[in-house]
């Protein structure tokens, strides 16, 4: 007798698994390098240092990402409890708490990888590279980690001007020069620490690889606009590590993996195959950082026909070609290849009329809500899940305003779910599901409203 | 003629009704206790006994509330937000906003003319925005829950609570008791704090008249008065 089994709610991409394996390989590579006596850096996600470190032959691992890996495997809690025992407050960023606890455990076991560490663990760092980007916790967090190991910490400064200031071409040029100076100082620090010279040709290779991966990711995301949505947010999150922390692995392997993903998503679009194994009842966007501890929650929503077709975090930038022929300095080439002005981004992403409207709003109000709405309309979503994090002001402050704007302008409702990136105790899946059921009624209502207003979806 | 059963297993109390042809035949309420499954069975048994029926006579049973997953004998589970919306619109067709003050949460709903949920918001994962806050303070003051509303209305000098947390609020109430502050002033302060949180929730979804109140909070005259004062509207209160 054969028993019929219900297919899994998510229709995961086959190409995702190969890229996901590269994440494991990244951590294995860190351990191997350490065992061979090669330098290993603990790096904060900031977009600049990784390609430089790899070009210098330094293996890189990422405490923020490793914390999410621990959470996804249900192993973050002991590390967070340990950070509390070290005196760190429970309302501090979950990434920071888990990595502080991990570091304390390393010290317990004589600088070795704690036996309970999932995914092979992170080896003792030769150096740490911090950043002041994104939030204030990141300024001090890596300094503290460095003290566990008596390892040098380099805090990489990168310009973070206000949105209004970013419209100014003078500001842009000043930021380019600042970045060149800062990154050259970083290279000098590394050369002194490692006793070797920078391989500038290698930087051209690792930096160039970054751009190609970005281009493929962008094109995959463009395909995701199709109906039904061919790729679920969980697949995007599963491979984002391989993409964002790309230099840690061989860029060519990551490029090839993304090319295969692009081909698979294209095939799905052509055949009308969705990212969920259920009819696509609601097209959704996930705003904020993922609940790494309970990713299966999205599977439960997929059971109800919720297809998360886009997300706000870790999105690639629109690819571009930059004429670098007039720049000989390899660091200037590296910076100019990647750093773009707000003016340029707006020209690429919006129609001329809207560019002017956005600029006027920025000059008048200091920001423009249109910047946060574009993907909602581009992907024609029916509802937005706003993940409000109790321990992250940087990503949570302003979500209430975004919620209002999305509703007022696009007539798309939002569901607020409180939780945390790492700390599972801050999230109540049953409660969130209870809200989700009621929210379907709200999405149905606004579908009618949009139809009455003649909106395209 | 078909009988229908509705079961609401809430965090504090469990409620049940049996209806026939849209007419209420029986209703029952008991404390949920620590085992929702036991509460559901007991509620159904006692409810059926009131109208001399058995489960075989029930055409359909719908369960809702925090513990609805424990109602093994139900035919369907429905989110309490939806039940609240349907219930209120059937009693008050003019209601467009609903404040539902439960033991665990306070939730505010905006309804369409048809009674569908246009928007909603729920108090944070914190007892200070729910009926539980009142329960805790009533316990400290040794006043029956059903009496706290009317007693709070007698206050001449409401205490201003310095905390938004129910646990700290309990400590603060104990301190005020030891200082000899009258119970009605302490209760008035707690009601004032809860009404403040409720009015903030209402602002979040936007008040559209008329506005109704439901849940255990709808039985508390002191809370109703303060919420009305804060919002500047007269609340519709189910009979």
Interface residues (C-beta under 8 A of the other chain):
Chain A: X400 X407 X413 X416 X418 X426 X428 X430 X431 X434 X435 X437 X438 X439 X441 X442 X444 X445
Chain B: X69 X78 X79 X80 X81 X82 X85 X112 X116 X117 X118 X119 X120 X121 X122 X124 X125 X204
